[in-house]
Structure formats: structure tokens, C-alpha cells
Amino acid sequence: MAIIVKEERCPQNHLCPAMRVCPVDAIHQAGYSAPTVDLAVCISCGKCVRACPMGAFQAVASLDPAS
């Protein structure tokens, strides 16, 4: 499982609340832009998915389009 950010769902006008709940600091944000997930650090716990009120964070089975 991987966590992705759907930029079109993020209002990009505030500090991302999901950054506070990530236990491994895998979520980064430049200013108020849409956050990014460092997949090399992310443990796919899903806390960010539950913390985002806009549903911008989504868990997907794989990042490989072939699967």
C-alpha cells in the first residue's frame, strides 16, 4: 500500500493537519502548497488519510500502473 496526495482535493491555503499526525515525519509541505509524501520514509499507517478533512490523502494498492 502507498499513500498519495490528490492535489485537486487540497485547498492549499493552510498548513497541512496531516503533518502533525505522521509518526515518521514522511509528510512535507512548502508554504501552503499541497503536501508531499516521502514514500521512502512512509510506513503506510493511514493516520494522514484519517486526519485530512478534505480527503486529499488516499491509500492506494500500488503506485505501479501495471498492477
Stockholm file with secondary structure:
# STOCKHOLM 1.0

chainA/1-67         MAIIVKEERCPQNHLCPAMRVCPVDAIHQAGYSAPTVDLAVCISCGKCVRACPMGAFQAVASLDPAS
#=GR chainA/1-67 SS CEEEECGGGCCCSSCCTHHHHCTTCCEECSTTSCCEECTTTCCCCCHHHHHCTTCCEEEESCSCTTC
#=GC SS_cons        CEEEECGGGCCCSSCCTHHHHCTTCCEECSTTSCCEECTTTCCCCCHHHHHCTTCCEEEESCSCTTC
//
